Amino acid sequence: MPPVCPELLLPPWTGEYSEFDSCSLHSDHDRMQFTIELARKNIMHKTGGPFGAAVFERNSGNLASIGVNLVLRSGCSHNHAEMVAIAIAQHRLNSYTLYRSGYPQYELVTSCEPCAMCFGAIIWSGITRLVCGASSADATAAGFDEGPKPANWIEELEKRGIEVVTGVSRNDAKMVFQHYLDSCGVIYNEHPLTITG
Amino acid sequence: MPPVCPELLLPPWTGEYSEFDSCSLHSDHDRMQFTIELARKNIMHKTGGPFGAAVFERNSGNLASIGVNLVLRSGCSHNHAEMVAIAIAQHRLNSYTLYRSGYPQYELVTSCEPCAMCFGAIIWSGITRLVCGASSADATAAGFDEGPKPANWIEELEKRGIEVVTGVSRNDAKMVFQHYLDSCGVIYNEHPLTITG
């Protein structure tokens, strides 16, 4: 099979993060501020929706991958920030799951709680911790559509061994939505509903 | 951005389908038998899990894309058959949504009801019809994990303008799972649960 590297999908401005291994962040706050900054830059460079995500090695805080919303840029509705970050982390580890017995565990940090698709993808990804900034309600209030997640989605993740932390730097994460709307960000997916995370 | 074509992920045996445009199938039964055959071939060629999917133009029955489970082959947990078929169809249409006012509408035909991730992805894909073979219960009975979809997932799709048809050639679709298990197909995703669609 010819190699298909999801990193190729990232816009050129992410080049500054190409030395992933040199970045370690040790608190939920710092990791969240990092993903919020990705979302801000994705707006500033007009390369996609106001969503950022990153995968970190849980204990060391080493950055494994970054993701931003690339739906419009890539022409594919799957490419939410979380999906991109997970795909790149798996590609770099050469493993279809980030959970490997005897190896470090990984966590996904996302500037907004996952949509219905990303919620399912998180379960298959092998991450063992999820850290969220803005809430689904914040996203919905700003006009974005998170889709029909189960009401008890956090419990469903926790049942499967995935620790969930919500509301980290929530106000900063919310402000990115407003910044996107103020900058007349493209509203995509006119059917069946509107914008997605 | 460098082009990244999801068709590159398909295994060589799918080359026989490269002339997508020459294939038109006019009934749910024929379209489902086609996707079940994809699942069978994916097992026979040992290129992935026992799941096949395809996107068709609803009225003409023209084939827009095919998909098979490529999780192990691609090293990415996102690559369920439905995800692959949707990504290729969007790539070929050069559109992040398959719903475009004034253009033909598209449907996804899948050998098994979607898992939690694919359920969400279907909502963002722009398809307006979903046709399923084996049920989630069939998949679960065979040892596969469909993840936590909302109990009323069909209603959630229909609310968003996506017609849903289930149980088409269900027995044939179920038999593919048994064939996979008999052939000692790889059981992946040992954590947090087992195999996914």
Interface residues (C-beta under 8 A of the other chain):
Chain A: M1 P2 V4 C5 P6 L8 L9 P11 V71 L72 R73 S74 G75 C76 S77 H78 M83 I86 A87 Q90 H91 N94 S95 Y96 T97 Y99 S101 C115 A116 M117 C118 F119 G120 A121 I123 W124 S125 G126 G147 P148 K149 P150 W153 E156 R160 G161 I162 Y188 N189 E190 H191 P192 L193 T196
Chain B: M1 P2 V4 C5 P6 L8 L9 P11 V71 L72 R73 S74 G75 C76 S77 H78 M83 I86 A87 Q90 H91 N94 S95 Y96 T97 Y99 S101 C115 A116 M117 C118 F119 G120 A121 I123 W124 S125 G126 G147 P148 K149 P150 W153 E156 R160 G161 I162 Y188 N189 E190 H191 P192 L193 T196
